Amino acid sequence: MSDHVAAALDKMRSVGAHPSELAALRRRLEQLEDPEAGRLPGDVLEPLPDLPQLAELPEPDGDRARDVLDRLAVVKLNGGLGTSMGLSGPKSLLTVKPGTSFLDVVAAQVLGLRARYGARLPLLLMNSTSTRGPSLEALHRYEALRTQDVPLDFLQGREPKLRADDLQPVEWPANPELEWCPPGHGDIYTALTASGTLDTLLDAGLQYAFVSNSDNLGALADVRIAAWIADEEVPFAMEAVRGTPADRKGGHLARRDGQVVLRETAQVPDGDESFTDVERWRFYNTNNLWIDLRALRDLQAADPAAPALPLIVNRKTVDPRDKSSTPVIQLETAMGAAVGSIPGARAVQVPRSRFAPVKTTNDLLVVRSDAYELTPAGRMAPTFEGPGPVVTLDDDFFKMVPDFEERFPDGAPSLRRCGRLEVEGDVSFGADVVCEGDVYVTGPRQVPDGEVLRG
């Protein structure tokens, strides 16, 4: 065993790591031995053929619908603080509509489905230590969530950051917490086991989990997919959407040597421009995933580090706010990559309405605008026709939420009839501004109240 591998595993053992966490880290460290670890060039991939569509899946009757939802848990990835958007607390507490946060929408969705189908449908958050307290406090006012028969959350794992020069675990006495990092959202499979949550769910008679990001407000548990994976005995399913120019990040599906694979942005080699070709790579991962928990338990009985996931190497500095601090690498995996390693895994094409993630203030503006309407049951219903508005705001003035909100003091402009909005420079928007067609605005400028901007 290499010195750096032993050192990293010893550091994990020193904090009481679970055997499955040690096995998963060992696998990532072994993958790192490949000099091309984490790289997936476009010229070794082939496009994916057509997928089955959600609209083709039958709607189960009332009893069947209640039965499958009664065995389903809704899991939301909720570990992010939104620091890249200038936030200091859980990103999921950010307001998306007046008086309503991401978590409020999630709660409305789950409680609405419970009421409609009479099913248990418990909600669980995969939190980090930073998001746990504020997030649980925000959900505490929903009595039906407080009293569900399984815990409301579990914690994601963590592992040592490695020095980029010698791969030894980094030491940072000024702030030892910065020596650790989450191993990407692919950690969910290990975290479910290490936290005891997998056994808890199975013991409670829950067989399936619908997993999605807390910032994807289109991700409601759909009873048609729940019935499909139960009837077809699908161990793992991924929801995919038809790619558009707005899909600048995330990952697309492809084939490599006949096997379906997921390629994430971080896996694209420098100089490879193929990732953004949405006509070639037609299907994009939504991170809406369906897992048969019994199948996962069986996989991990044979391999504690299962499912086997490709490595993603993330290069940063130990203090991400200090670019002069020690260069490190973080070993990560993507949970959707399990589509390429779980036998019998499937993918299904879903409409764009199930994929409305908020990764930047560009996305936030679209969701806050009239391009989406929030229904009482928590559904973010698109009001636009076609692919929807694509927003590009100047990072110098809009990247951070406080700066963004300062320039939209009276709320978002109307975007339901907007194809593209590009803003360059320092521009502030008044109340009731309307954008139609392809709109380009340059600053410095104050857009007055009621202005109609047309391409």
N, C-alpha and C positions, 0 to 999 in steps of 0.2 A: 504494500500500500504506500502510495506517495506521501511525503511529509505533509503537504498541504491538505490532502484528503483526511489524514489522521487528525490534523490540528482542527479542521473544521468540524469533524464529527465529535471530537473531544469537547469543543466549545458547546455544541448542541447538547451533549450529555450533561454538561455542567449546569444546565438550566432545566434538566429533567425532561428532555425530549422523549416523545413516544417512539416505540420501535418503528412505526410506519413513517414517522417524520425522518428518522435516521436513514431508513431505506430509500426514501425519496431523494434526500439530499445526496446520498452516496451515488445514486443513478445520475443525477445532474453533474456531479463532479467527474464521474467517469465519462459522460458525454463531452465534457469540456476538453478532454484529452485530444479530441479531433480538432485540428487547427481551423476547420471550416464550421465548427460548432455554431449552430444557430443561424446558418445561412441557407437560403433556399432560392436559388436563381430561377428566373422565369423560363429559361431555355431548357430546363429539365422537366417542365410541367406541361400538361395538356389540359385543355378546357373540359369542363364537366358537361355531360349531356343534360337534357331536360330532367327536372325533378317532379315528383308528384306534388300537386297543389292542395293547399288547405281547403279551397272551395270544393274539391272533389271528395273530401272526407264526409261521410254521412253524420248527421246530427243524431246522437242517441236519444232514446225516449227518456221520460222523466225518471223512472226507476234506475235505468242503466246509468244515466248521467249522475244521479245522486251517489250510486255505488262507486263509480270510478273516482269522483271528486272526494268521496269520503276516505279514499285510500291515497290521496295526494297531499303533499306538503308543498307550500310555496316558499321558496328560498330566494332571498334578495342579497346580492353582494353589496355590502354597505361599509366597506373599510376605508373609503377615500375621504380625505379632508378637503379636497378641492384646492390645494395650495397653488396649483398651476393657474387657478382663476383668482388668486388673491384672497382666498377664504382661509379662516383659521379654525373653523369647526367642521362638522360633518357636511359634506356636500349635499346630502339628502335632505338637510334642513333648509336649503335655499328655496326661496319663494319662486314658484313657477306660474301661479295665477294669484290674484289678490287674496291674501290671507291663507294661502294653501301651499304647503311644501311638498317635495317629492314624497316624503313618508306619509303625509296626509292623503295623497292620491293613492299610494299603495294600500293604505288601510281601507280606503273607500272601495277599492277594487275587490279586496279579499272579503270584506264584510258584505258587499253587494252580491258576490257570488254565493256566499253562505246563505244569504236570505233567499236568493232565487232558487237554489237547488236543495236547501235543507241539509247541506253536507258540513262536515267538520272543517276541512280545508285550513289547517293551521298555517300561520305565517311565522317564518324564522328569518332573522337577519344574520348574515355572516359578517360580524363586526371586527374591527381592530380594537386594541385597548383604548385608542384615542376617540373612536366613534361610539363605543358601547354606552357610556353613561348618558350623554346628551340624546342619543337616539332612543334608548329605552324610556327616558323621561318624556320624550315627545309622544311616544305611543302609549304612555301610561293612562292617558285620559280615555282610551278606548277600552271599556270594561271587557268586552268580548275577547279582546286580544290578551288582556291580563289573565283571564281565567281559562285559556285554552289548555288542553291536557298534555302539551309538550312545551319545553322552554321556548321563549320568544327569540333567543339568539344563541350563537356559539361563536367562538373566537377563531379567526384565521391564524395560521402559523407564522413563524418567523425563522430566519436563518442568518448566519453571519454574512456580512459583506466581505468580499475578498479583495486584497490588494491587487491592483492590475499588474504590478511588476513580478510578484513571486507567488501569487494566489494564496498567500497565507491570510487567515482571518485578520481583518484590520483592527487596530487598536486606536481608540480616540478618547483619551481620558477626559478631555474637556466636556464631552457629552457621551457617555457610554451607550446611551440608547441609539445613537447614530451608527453604532457598529452592527446593527441588525436591520433587516429589511424583510418585507413579505415576499414570498417566492412566486408572485404572480397569481392570477385567479385560478390557474390550474391547481393550486393548492387545495381547492375545495374538496377534492376526493380524499386527500390525506386529512384535512381538518375535520371532515365529518367523522372519520374513524378515530382520530387522536382525541377529539373532544368527547367521545362517547355518544355523539348525536346520532350516528348511524344506527347503533344498537337501540337507542331510545326510540327512534322513529319506527324501526321494525317491530320492537316490542309493543308499540302502541297500535299495531295493525296498519301502519302506513307503508305502502310498497313503492310509491313513486314520488319523485321530487321534480317540480318545475322550477328551474333556476334561471334567474335573469339579473341584470344590473338594476340597482335602485334608481339610476338616472334614465332608464328606458321606460317612459310612461306608457308606451304602447303594449307593454308585455303583460297582458292579462292571461290568466290560466284559461285555455280554450278547451272546452269539454270534448270537442271533436278530436283533438290530438290526444287527449287523455284516454279516450275510448280506443283510438287507433293503436296506441302503443300497448294497451292492455290486450286487445283482441289479437294483434299480430305478434305479441310477445317480443316487442322491440326493446332491446336492452338500453339503447341510447339513441336519442334523436336530436337533431339540430334544426332549428328554424333558419331558413336562408331567404334573403330578398334579392330581387333583381337589382344589380348595381346601377348607380347613377353617378354623375360627376360630384355629388355631395359626399360620396363615400371615400373620403381622403385618407381615412385611418381605418383601423379595424383589420379584418382579414377576409380573404376570399377563398372559396373552395376550388380545388383543381384535382387532377389525377397525376400521380407519379407511379410509373410502373404498374398501372392498373388499379392502384389503391387511391381512394379518396383521401386528400390531405387538406389541411387548413394552413394557409400562409398568412402570417401576421406582418404588419409593417416593419417590425424590428428584425424580421428574418430576411429582408430584402438587401442584397449586397449593394455597396456603394456603386453608383453609376448605372444600376439596373432600373430603367424607367418603365419596366413592364407592369409594375403593380397597379398603376392607375388606368390601365386599359380595360374599361368596364364592358367593352364589347367582346373582348376575348374571355375575360374572367367575369362571367355574367352573374354569379351567385355569391353574395356576401353574407358572412356570418353575422347574425343578430345578437349572439350570446344569449339567446333564449334556448335553453337546453332542457331535455327531458331525460331523467335517469331512472332506471329500474334499480331500486336500492338493494334488492336481493341479488341481482346480477353483479352489482358493485361489490357486495360482501363476498360473493363467490370468487370474483377476480382477485380480491385482496387476500383471500385465504390461500391462493396459489402464489401470489406475488404481493407482498405488503406494500410495494411502491406502485401498484397498479392504479389506474391505467398508465401504460408507458406513453409519455408525452415528449415531443421534440423539445430540445433546449432552446431557450431564447436568452441571449447574452445582452444584458443592459449595462452600458458603460456610463458611469456617473462619477461624481466626487463624493467622498464620505459625508461631507456636509453639502447637500445640494444647493444651499444658498451661498456657498463659498467656493467658487470655481478654482481657487488656488489650493484647496485642501487636497488630501491624498486621493489620487485616482483609484477607483474601485470598480469591480464588476459585480453585478447582481444576477444570480442564476434564477431564471423565471420559466414558467410554462404557461400555456394558454388552455383554459378548460375545454374550449371547443375542439382542440386538437385531438381529443379522445375519439372523435369521429373516425380517425384514421387508425385507431389501435384496438377498439372494442369490436370483437366479432359480431356481425349482425347489425352494426350501427347504421342508421338511416338519416336522410335529410329530407325536409319538406319545404317547398316554397310557400312563403306567406306574403300577404300584402304589406305595403310600406306602412300601413297604419299600425302594425305591430313592431315597428322599429323607429322610435323617435328619441334616440339618445341625446343627452345634453353633455357634450364634452368640452365645449368652448362657449364663450359669450355669443358667438355667431349662432350656435344652436339655441341658446337661451332666448335670444331675441325672437326666433321663429316660434318657439313654444309659448312665450308670453304674448305673442301677437294673436290676431284673430285668425291666423292660419290653422290654429287648433282650438277646438271648443271642449271644455271639460264638462262631462255629463255628471249627474248626481251619483251614478254608479262608478265614477272614477275613470271612465273611458276618455282618452284624449282623441277626440274625433277630428280628423282633418276636414277642413272646409274648402280646401283648394281642389282643383282638378289637375291631373297630370302628376309630374314628379315632385312638385312643391317648390317653394322658394329656396334659393341658394344664397346665403348671406356671407359676405366677406367684409369684416370690419378691420380698420387699421389697428394692428397690435399695439402701436405706440400709445394709443388713446383709449382703446376699448378692451384690451385683453383681460384686465383685472376687473372684477365685479364692481368695486367701488367707483372706478373711473367710468365704467360702462353705465352704471345707474345715474351718475352725475350728468351724463349726456342724454339720457332718456328720462328726465324727471317726471314727466307726465305719462309714462308708459310707452310701450312699443308702438310703432306705426302700424297701420293696416298693411298686411302682407298677403292676404288671401288671393289677390290678383297679381302678385309680383312673381316674376320668374327668377330675377336675380337682383340683389342689392349689394353694391360695392361702395364702401365709404373709405376715402383716402384723406388723411389729415384730421384736424380737430373740428368735428362737426357736432353740434347739439341740435336735438329735435324737439320741437314744440308739441303741443297736444293735438290729437286727431289728425296727424299727418298720414297721408295715403300714398303708398307706392304701387305703381302699376307697370307691368312689363319688366323690361330690364333697366334698372335705375343705377346711375353712377353719380355719386356726390363727392365733391372735393372741398376741402376746407383750407383755411378757417372759414366757418360758416355757421350761422344760426338759421335753421329751417323754421319758419314761422308756423304758428298754430294753423291748422286746417289746410296746409299746403298740399297740393296733389302733385306728386313727382312721377313723371312718365318717362319711359325710355326715349 
